[in-house]
Amino acid sequence: MISAELLRQARHRAGITQRELGRRVGRPQSQIARWESGRVEPSLETLRRLIRACGLELTYGLANYDDSYRPYIERLLELTPQERIEDALEREAIFGEIRGAA
């Protein structure tokens, strides 16, 4: 489903229709719709070509697995939306002071 969302976002950012994207890559609009809905998943190379046709570049690479942020994320998920906003504002105030002192 990630490829469907990436494709839809790329097309929207390009400001083009499914029909126009299909025209650019030589595929029917119905195929673009199937990819965007997640009913069919394009190959990685096809996805890269589709995103390039939107004037964007799909980049990827390998990185070491890092779950050091997991406890922090889990703590934030326990907060209410309002508490998350307050936490973010508090952190911004602290980091803003640090940046201002530098």
MIKEKE-635676 format. One record per residue: residue number from 1; residue in one letter; x, y, z of N, C-alpha, C, O in turn. Coordinates in nm, 4 decimals. Layout:
<sites>
+-----+------+----------+----------+----------+----------+----------+----------+----------+----------+----------+----------+----------+----------+
!  nr ! rest !      nxx !      nyy !      nzz !     caxx !     cayy !     cazz !      cxx !      cyy !      czz !      oxx !      oyy !      ozz !
+-----+------+----------+----------+----------+----------+----------+----------+----------+----------+----------+----------+----------+----------+
! NUM !    A !        X !        Y !        Z !        X !        Y !        Z !        X !        Y !        Z !        X !        Y !        Z !
...
+-----+------+----------+----------+----------+----------+----------+----------+----------+----------+----------+----------+----------+----------+
</sites>
This chain:
<sites>
+-----+------+----------+----------+----------+----------+----------+----------+----------+----------+----------+----------+----------+----------+
!  nr ! rest !      nxx !      nyy !      nzz !     caxx !     cayy !     cazz !      cxx !      cyy !      czz !      oxx !      oyy !      ozz !
+-----+------+----------+----------+----------+----------+----------+----------+----------+----------+----------+----------+----------+----------+
!   1 !    M !   0.0817 !  -0.1200 !   0.0000 !   0.0000 !   0.0000 !   0.0000 !   0.0860 !   0.1263 !   0.0000 !   0.0379 !   0.2340 !  -0.0353 !
!   2 !    I !   0.2117 !   0.1139 !   0.0390 !   0.3010 !   0.2297 !   0.0388 !   0.3185 !   0.2829 !  -0.1027 !   0.3190 !   0.4042 !  -0.1238 !
!   3 !    S !   0.3328 !   0.1927 !  -0.2001 !   0.3521 !   0.2383 !  -0.3373 !   0.2301 !   0.3152 !  -0.3875 !   0.2443 !   0.4122 !  -0.4619 !
!   4 !    A !   0.1102 !   0.2723 !  -0.3473 !  -0.0116 !   0.3425 !  -0.3891 !  -0.0108 !   0.4861 !  -0.3369 !  -0.0430 !   0.5797 !  -0.4102 !
!   5 !    E !   0.0257 !   0.5026 !  -0.2114 !   0.0273 !   0.6366 !  -0.1517 !   0.1366 !   0.7235 !  -0.2144 !   0.1138 !   0.8411 !  -0.2426 !
!   6 !    L !   0.2545 !   0.6661 !  -0.2362 !   0.3624 !   0.7411 !  -0.3008 !   0.3219 !   0.7884 !  -0.4393 !   0.3455 !   0.9034 !  -0.4765 !
!   7 !    L !   0.2610 !   0.6991 !  -0.5145 !   0.2192 !   0.7346 !  -0.6494 !   0.1135 !   0.8440 !  -0.6487 !   0.1217 !   0.9391 !  -0.7263 !
!   8 !    R !   0.0152 !   0.8309 !  -0.5620 !  -0.0923 !   0.9306 !  -0.5530 !  -0.0346 !   1.0666 !  -0.5120 !  -0.0710 !   1.1693 !  -0.5692 !
!   9 !    Q !   0.0552 !   1.0671 !  -0.4131 !   0.1160 !   1.1935 !  -0.3696 !   0.1979 !   1.2573 !  -0.4817 !   0.1923 !   1.3785 !  -0.5026 !
!  10 !    A !   0.2737 !   1.1750 !  -0.5531 !   0.3560 !   1.2287 !  -0.6623 !   0.2682 !   1.2909 !  -0.7704 !   0.2971 !   1.3997 !  -0.8202 !
!  11 !    R !   0.1612 !   1.2211 !  -0.8062 !   0.0718 !   1.2732 !  -0.9105 !   0.0050 !   1.4023 !  -0.8661 !  -0.0072 !   1.4967 !  -0.9442 !
!  12 !    H !  -0.0382 !   1.4064 !  -0.7400 !  -0.1024 !   1.5283 !  -0.6893 !  -0.0032 !   1.6439 !  -0.6848 !  -0.0374 !   1.7566 !  -0.7208 !
!  13 !    R !   0.1187 !   1.6168 !  -0.6411 !   0.2203 !   1.7228 !  -0.6382 !   0.2494 !   1.7752 !  -0.7779 !   0.2773 !   1.8938 !  -0.7956 !
!  14 !    A !   0.2429 !   1.6872 !  -0.8770 !   0.2662 !   1.7289 !  -1.0154 !   0.1455 !   1.8019 !  -1.0728 !   0.1555 !   1.8688 !  -1.1756 !
!  15 !    G !   0.0306 !   1.7885 !  -1.0051 !  -0.0896 !   1.8557 !  -1.0527 !  -0.1447 !   1.7967 !  -1.1809 !  -0.1990 !   1.8685 !  -1.2649 !
!  16 !    I !  -0.1306 !   1.6653 !  -1.1959 !  -0.1789 !   1.6014 !  -1.3184 !  -0.2847 !   1.4956 !  -1.2851 !  -0.2939 !   1.4481 !  -1.1719 !
!  17 !    T !  -0.3626 !   1.4610 !  -1.3845 !  -0.4671 !   1.3604 !  -1.3679 !  -0.4078 !   1.2210 !  -1.3895 !  -0.2955 !   1.2060 !  -1.4377 !
!  18 !    Q !  -0.4857 !   1.1205 !  -1.3529 !  -0.4451 !   0.9833 !  -1.3807 !  -0.4294 !   0.9630 !  -1.5313 !  -0.3371 !   0.8956 !  -1.5769 !
!  19 !    R !  -0.5196 !   1.0213 !  -1.6063 !  -0.5141 !   1.0091 !  -1.7528 !  -0.3843 !   1.0678 !  -1.8065 !  -0.3197 !   1.0074 !  -1.8921 !
!  20 !    E !  -0.3457 !   1.1854 !  -1.7568 !  -0.2219 !   1.2493 !  -1.8035 !  -0.1004 !   1.1661 !  -1.7642 !  -0.0088 !   1.1494 !  -1.8447 !
!  21 !    L !  -0.0982 !   1.1142 !  -1.6428 !   0.0142 !   1.0302 !  -1.6020 !   0.0212 !   0.9062 !  -1.6912 !   0.1291 !   0.8662 !  -1.7348 !
!  22 !    G !  -0.0927 !   0.8468 !  -1.7174 !  -0.0962 !   0.7316 !  -1.8061 !  -0.0422 !   0.7639 !  -1.9440 !   0.0315 !   0.6850 !  -2.0032 !
!  23 !    R !  -0.0791 !   0.8799 !  -1.9945 !  -0.0297 !   0.9226 !  -2.1264 !   0.1223 !   0.9350 !  -2.1246 !   0.1897 !   0.8956 !  -2.2198 !
!  24 !    R !   0.1754 !   0.9898 !  -2.0164 !   0.3203 !   1.0102 !  -2.0064 !   0.3985 !   0.8793 !  -2.0022 !   0.5123 !   0.8733 !  -2.0489 !
!  25 !    V !   0.3381 !   0.7750 !  -1.9468 !   0.4095 !   0.6475 !  -1.9342 !   0.3569 !   0.5395 !  -2.0282 !   0.4035 !   0.4256 !  -2.0243 !
!  26 !    G !   0.2604 !   0.5747 !  -2.1123 !   0.2082 !   0.4798 !  -2.2081 !   0.1205 !   0.3713 !  -2.1477 !   0.1205 !   0.2571 !  -2.1938 !
!  27 !    R !   0.0463 !   0.4076 !  -2.0448 !  -0.0454 !   0.3134 !  -1.9792 !  -0.1842 !   0.3749 !  -1.9734 !  -0.1969 !   0.4973 !  -1.9704 !
!  28 !    P !  -0.2893 !   0.2921 !  -1.9718 !  -0.4248 !   0.3470 !  -1.9624 !  -0.4531 !   0.4036 !  -1.8231 !  -0.3928 !   0.3618 !  -1.7243 !
!  29 !    Q !  -0.5442 !   0.4976 !  -1.8173 !  -0.5849 !   0.5576 !  -1.6897 !  -0.6312 !   0.4518 !  -1.5915 !  -0.6068 !   0.4639 !  -1.4715 !
!  30 !    S !  -0.6972 !   0.3489 !  -1.6402 !  -0.7477 !   0.2433 !  -1.5517 !  -0.6338 !   0.1724 !  -1.4783 !  -0.6512 !   0.1311 !  -1.3636 !
!  31 !    Q !  -0.5179 !   0.1578 !  -1.5425 !  -0.4023 !   0.0950 !  -1.4773 !  -0.3485 !   0.1862 !  -1.3677 !  -0.3132 !   0.1394 !  -1.2594 !
!  32 !    I !  -0.3422 !   0.3152 !  -1.3952 !  -0.2966 !   0.4114 !  -1.2938 !  -0.3906 !   0.4039 !  -1.1738 !  -0.3444 !   0.4043 !  -1.0597 !
!  33 !    A !  -0.5207 !   0.3969 !  -1.1975 !  -0.6191 !   0.3890 !  -1.0891 !  -0.5993 !   0.2620 !  -1.0061 !  -0.6107 !   0.2660 !  -0.8836 !
!  34 !    R !  -0.5698 !   0.1499 !  -1.0717 !  -0.5473 !   0.0252 !  -0.9973 !  -0.4236 !   0.0353 !  -0.9097 !  -0.4237 !  -0.0126 !  -0.7963 !
!  35 !    W !  -0.3174 !   0.0978 !  -0.9618 !  -0.1965 !   0.1159 !  -0.8813 !  -0.2226 !   0.2088 !  -0.7633 !  -0.1801 !   0.1808 !  -0.6512 !
!  36 !    E !  -0.2928 !   0.3197 !  -0.7886 !  -0.3192 !   0.4164 !  -0.6817 !  -0.4130 !   0.3615 !  -0.5742 !  -0.4039 !   0.4012 !  -0.4581 !
!  37 !    S !  -0.5019 !   0.2716 !  -0.6117 !  -0.5952 !   0.2150 !  -0.5140 !  -0.5298 !   0.1050 !  -0.4310 !  -0.5821 !   0.0667 !  -0.3263 !
!  38 !    G !  -0.4160 !   0.0542 !  -0.4771 !  -0.3500 !  -0.0543 !  -0.4069 !  -0.4000 !  -0.1920 !  -0.4482 !  -0.3541 !  -0.2931 !  -0.3950 !
!  39 !    R !  -0.4935 !  -0.1970 !  -0.5427 !  -0.5429 !  -0.3270 !  -0.5896 !  -0.4332 !  -0.4048 !  -0.6604 !  -0.4279 !  -0.5275 !  -0.6526 !
!  40 !    V !  -0.3462 !  -0.3328 !  -0.7292 !  -0.2318 !  -0.3920 !  -0.7979 !  -0.1099 !  -0.3116 !  -0.7557 !  -0.1154 !  -0.1888 !  -0.7483 !
!  41 !    E !   0.0001 !  -0.3806 !  -0.7281 !   0.1212 !  -0.3111 !  -0.6860 !   0.2225 !  -0.3122 !  -0.7999 !   0.2575 !  -0.4189 !  -0.8502 !
!  42 !    P !   0.2697 !  -0.1949 !  -0.8412 !   0.3683 !  -0.1917 !  -0.9489 !   0.5034 !  -0.2417 !  -0.8983 !   0.5306 !  -0.2386 !  -0.7783 !
!  43 !    S !   0.5871 !  -0.2873 !  -0.9901 !   0.7238 !  -0.3234 !  -0.9514 !   0.7961 !  -0.1961 !  -0.9065 !   0.7499 !  -0.0850 !  -0.9325 !
!  44 !    L !   0.9073 !  -0.2132 !  -0.8403 !   0.9838 !  -0.0979 !  -0.7939 !   1.0304 !  -0.0120 !  -0.9117 !   1.0255 !   0.1109 !  -0.9052 !
!  45 !    E !   1.0749 !  -0.0759 !  -1.0177 !   1.1195 !   0.0003 !  -1.1350 !   1.0043 !   0.0751 !  -1.2007 !   1.0218 !   0.1881 !  -1.2462 !
!  46 !    T !   0.8864 !   0.0130 !  -1.2062 !   0.7698 !   0.0812 !  -1.2628 !   0.7312 !   0.1997 !  -1.1760 !   0.6991 !   0.3068 !  -1.2276 !
!  47 !    L !   0.7340 !   0.1815 !  -1.0454 !   0.7024 !   0.2914 !  -0.9542 !   0.7997 !   0.4071 !  -0.9739 !   0.7579 !   0.5228 !  -0.9782 !
!  48 !    R !   0.9279 !   0.3774 !  -0.9859 !   1.0273 !   0.4829 !  -1.0093 !   0.9973 !   0.5577 !  -1.1392 !   1.0065 !   0.6803 !  -1.1440 !
!  49 !    R !   0.9615 !   0.4840 !  -1.2439 !   0.9303 !   0.5463 !  -1.3736 !   0.8063 !   0.6348 !  -1.3637 !   0.8033 !   0.7441 !  -1.4204 !
!  50 !    L !   0.7039 !   0.5880 !  -1.2917 !   0.5820 !   0.6660 !  -1.2732 !   0.6109 !   0.7956 !  -1.1974 !   0.5612 !   0.9024 !  -1.2333 !
!  51 !    I !   0.6906 !   0.7846 !  -1.0939 !   0.7221 !   0.9030 !  -1.0132 !   0.8087 !   1.0003 !  -1.0928 !   0.7929 !   1.1217 !  -1.0805 !
!  52 !    R !   0.8989 !   0.9483 !  -1.1732 !   0.9776 !   1.0361 !  -1.2617 !   0.8881 !   1.1092 !  -1.3606 !   0.9128 !   1.2253 !  -1.3935 !
!  53 !    A !   0.7839 !   1.0411 !  -1.4081 !   0.6910 !   1.1043 !  -1.5017 !   0.6155 !   1.2190 !  -1.4353 !   0.5580 !   1.3039 !  -1.5035 !
!  54 !    C !   0.6158 !   1.2212 !  -1.3036 !   0.5540 !   1.3318 !  -1.2285 !   0.6545 !   1.4419 !  -1.1983 !   0.6215 !   1.5398 !  -1.1314 !
!  55 !    G !   0.7772 !   1.4263 !  -1.2476 !   0.8808 !   1.5271 !  -1.2249 !   0.9492 !   1.5133 !  -1.0911 !   1.0136 !   1.6072 !  -1.0442 !
!  56 !    L !   0.9362 !   1.3972 !  -1.0285 !   0.9981 !   1.3737 !  -0.8983 !   1.0917 !   1.2540 !  -0.9087 !   1.0929 !   1.1833 !  -1.0095 !
!  57 !    E !   1.1691 !   1.2322 !  -0.8046 !   1.2618 !   1.1203 !  -0.8013 !   1.2367 !   1.0382 !  -0.6761 !   1.2283 !   1.0925 !  -0.5660 !
!  58 !    L !   1.2249 !   0.9085 !  -0.6931 !   1.2101 !   0.8171 !  -0.5805 !   1.3493 !   0.7698 !  -0.5422 !   1.4165 !   0.7032 !  -0.6210 !
!  59 !    T !   1.3923 !   0.8036 !  -0.4228 !   1.5242 !   0.7612 !  -0.3769 !   1.5074 !   0.6589 !  -0.2662 !   1.4098 !   0.6621 !  -0.1911 !
!  60 !    Y !   1.6011 !   0.5706 !  -0.2571 !   1.5980 !   0.4694 !  -0.1528 !   1.7395 !   0.4229 !  -0.1269 !   1.8291 !   0.4423 !  -0.2091 !
!  61 !    G !   1.7582 !   0.3621 !  -0.0133 !   1.8890 !   0.3115 !   0.0238 !   1.8766 !   0.2238 !   0.1464 !   1.7677 !   0.2044 !   0.2004 !
!  62 !    L !   1.9876 !   0.1723 !   0.1884 !   1.9912 !   0.0869 !   0.3060 !   2.0482 !   0.1643 !   0.4232 !   2.1392 !   0.2457 !   0.4074 !
!  63 !    A !   1.9945 !   0.1384 !   0.5393 !   2.0437 !   0.2023 !   0.6614 !   2.0383 !   0.0995 !   0.7734 !   1.9589 !   0.0055 !   0.7696 !
!  64 !    N !   2.1229 !   0.1185 !   0.8718 !   2.1189 !   0.0303 !   0.9870 !   1.9885 !   0.0499 !   1.0622 !   1.9401 !   0.1622 !   1.0766 !
!  65 !    Y !   1.9332 !  -0.0578 !   1.1091 !   1.8100 !  -0.0515 !   1.1872 !   1.8386 !   0.0225 !   1.3177 !   1.9375 !  -0.0053 !   1.3857 !
!  66 !    D !   1.7522 !   0.1156 !   1.3513 !   1.7703 !   0.1952 !   1.4730 !   1.6350 !   0.2142 !   1.5397 !   1.5475 !   0.2828 !   1.4869 !
!  67 !    D !   1.6190 !   0.1531 !   1.6557 !   1.4930 !   0.1691 !   1.7286 !   1.5125 !   0.2503 !   1.8565 !   1.4350 !   0.2382 !   1.9513 !
!  68 !    S !   1.6168 !   0.3331 !   1.8579 !   1.6459 !   0.4100 !   1.9789 !   1.5364 !   0.5119 !   2.0115 !   1.5259 !   0.5559 !   2.1260 !
!  69 !    Y !   1.4554 !   0.5497 !   1.9135 !   1.3468 !   0.6448 !   1.9379 !   1.2187 !   0.5770 !   1.9858 !   1.1227 !   0.6451 !   2.0218 !
!  70 !    R !   1.2161 !   0.4450 !   1.9865 !   1.0947 !   0.3707 !   2.0193 !   1.0337 !   0.4107 !   2.1546 !   0.9135 !   0.4365 !   2.1596 !
!  71 !    P !   1.1114 !   0.4171 !   2.2652 !   1.0509 !   0.4565 !   2.3940 !   0.9888 !   0.5965 !   2.3882 !   0.8823 !   0.6201 !   2.4451 !
!  72 !    Y !   1.0560 !   0.6883 !   2.3194 !   1.0041 !   0.8242 !   2.3056 !   0.8727 !   0.8252 !   2.2280 !   0.7773 !   0.8917 !   2.2683 !
!  73 !    I !   0.8674 !   0.7523 !   2.1180 !   0.7464 !   0.7452 !   2.0365 !   0.6328 !   0.6810 !   2.1158 !   0.5193 !   0.7285 !   2.1114 !
!  74 !    E !   0.6630 !   0.5736 !   2.1879 !   0.5596 !   0.5071 !   2.2674 !   0.5046 !   0.6004 !   2.3750 !   0.3847 !   0.5997 !   2.4029 !
!  75 !    R !   0.5925 !   0.6809 !   2.4356 !   0.5472 !   0.7773 !   2.5367 !   0.4539 !   0.8800 !   2.4738 !   0.3507 !   0.9139 !   2.5317 !
!  76 !    L !   0.4900 !   0.9298 !   2.3549 !   0.4049 !   1.0275 !   2.2878 !   0.2689 !   0.9687 !   2.2496 !   0.1675 !   1.0381 !   2.2551 !
!  77 !    L !   0.2669 !   0.8431 !   2.2115 !   0.1410 !   0.7802 !   2.1726 !   0.0454 !   0.7633 !   2.2896 !  -0.0751 !   0.7480 !   2.2699 !
!  78 !    E !   0.0984 !   0.7660 !   2.4106 !   0.0140 !   0.7559 !   2.5294 !  -0.0531 !   0.8891 !   2.5637 !  -0.1484 !   0.8928 !   2.6416 !
!  79 !    L !  -0.0030 !   0.9980 !   2.5054 !  -0.0569 !   1.1310 !   2.5339 !  -0.1809 !   1.1576 !   2.4497 !  -0.1993 !   1.0993 !   2.3429 !
!  80 !    T !  -0.2646 !   1.2460 !   2.4997 !  -0.3783 !   1.2923 !   2.4208 !  -0.3256 !   1.3879 !   2.3135 !  -0.2133 !   1.4366 !   2.3264 !
!  81 !    P !  -0.4017 !   1.4160 !   2.2094 !  -0.3559 !   1.5119 !   2.1088 !  -0.3173 !   1.6470 !   2.1704 !  -0.2163 !   1.7061 !   2.1321 !
!  82 !    Q !  -0.3965 !   1.6950 !   2.2645 !  -0.3653 !   1.8231 !   2.3285 !  -0.2337 !   1.8150 !   2.4051 !  -0.1537 !   1.9084 !   2.4004 !
!  83 !    E !  -0.2108 !   1.7051 !   2.4751 !  -0.0852 !   1.6880 !   2.5491 !   0.0339 !   1.6817 !   2.4537 !   0.1418 !   1.7311 !   2.4864 !
!  84 !    R !   0.0155 !   1.6216 !   2.3360 !   0.1234 !   1.6166 !   2.2368 !   0.1581 !   1.7561 !   2.1871 !   0.2753 !   1.7888 !   2.1686 !
!  85 !    I !   0.0555 !   1.8383 !   2.1656 !   0.0797 !   1.9762 !   2.1214 !   0.1554 !   2.0528 !   2.2285 !   0.2520 !   2.1230 !   2.1988 !
!  86 !    E !   0.1117 !   2.0393 !   2.3531 !   0.1795 !   2.1082 !   2.4636 !   0.3238 !   2.0617 !   2.4764 !   0.4133 !   2.1428 !   2.5003 !
!  87 !    D !   0.3469 !   1.9319 !   2.4605 !   0.4827 !   1.8776 !   2.4670 !   0.5687 !   1.9356 !   2.3553 !   0.6835 !   1.9733 !   2.3786 !
!  88 !    A !   0.5139 !   1.9429 !   2.2341 !   0.5878 !   1.9968 !   2.1203 !   0.6211 !   2.1443 !   2.1412 !   0.7317 !   2.1882 !   2.1097 !
!  89 !    L !   0.5263 !   2.2200 !   2.1937 !   0.5516 !   2.3621 !   2.2196 !   0.6583 !   2.3813 !   2.3265 !   0.7420 !   2.4711 !   2.3171 !
!  90 !    E !   0.6542 !   2.2971 !   2.4266 !   0.7544 !   2.3046 !   2.5333 !   0.8940 !   2.2718 !   2.4790 !   0.9910 !   2.3404 !   2.5112 !
!  91 !    R !   0.9037 !   2.1667 !   2.3965 !   1.0328 !   2.1311 !   2.3380 !   1.0835 !   2.2408 !   2.2454 !   1.2030 !   2.2702 !   2.2433 !
!  92 !    E !   0.9933 !   2.3014 !   2.1689 !   1.0343 !   2.4091 !   2.0782 !   1.0872 !   2.5282 !   2.1576 !   1.1846 !   2.5918 !   2.1173 !
!  93 !    A !   1.0235 !   2.5582 !   2.2697 !   1.0705 !   2.6695 !   2.3534 !   1.2106 !   2.6415 !   2.4059 !   1.2959 !   2.7303 !   2.4075 !
!  94 !    I !   1.2339 !   2.5182 !   2.4487 !   1.3655 !   2.4814 !   2.5022 !   1.4697 !   2.4862 !   2.3913 !   1.5759 !   2.5459 !   2.4092 !
!  95 !    F !   1.4411 !   2.4238 !   2.2765 !   1.5384 !   2.4208 !   2.1673 !   1.5559 !   2.5590 !   2.1060 !   1.6640 !   2.5917 !   2.0572 !
!  96 !    G !   1.4517 !   2.6397 !   2.1080 !   1.4640 !   2.7760 !   2.0580 !   1.5617 !   2.8574 !   2.1417 !   1.6402 !   2.9363 !   2.0891 !
!  97 !    E !   1.5553 !   2.8366 !   2.2737 !   1.6496 !   2.9049 !   2.3626 !   1.7920 !   2.8582 !   2.3370 !   1.8853 !   2.9385 !   2.3369 !
!  98 !    I !   1.8083 !   2.7283 !   2.3153 !   1.9414 !   2.6733 !   2.2900 !   1.9963 !   2.7282 !   2.1598 !   2.1128 !   2.7676 !   2.1537 !
!  99 !    R !   1.9137 !   2.7315 !   2.0546 !   1.9587 !   2.7853 !   1.9265 !   1.9906 !   2.9340 !   1.9374 !   2.0861 !   2.9823 !   1.8766 !
! 100 !    G !   1.9098 !   3.0063 !   2.0154 !   1.9343 !   3.1502 !   2.0311 !   2.0629 !   3.1806 !   2.1055 !   2.1256 !   3.2838 !   2.0816 !
! 101 !    A !   2.1032 !   3.0914 !   2.1961 !   2.2245 !   3.1116 !   2.2740 !   2.3496 !   3.0771 !   2.1946 !   2.4595 !   3.1200 !   2.2300 !
! 102 !    A !   2.3340 !   3.0005 !   2.0884 !   2.4507 !   2.9543 !   2.0117 !   2.5074 !   3.0610 !   1.9226 !   2.6055 !   3.0369 !   1.8522 !
+-----+------+----------+----------+----------+----------+----------+----------+----------+----------+----------+----------+----------+----------+
</sites>
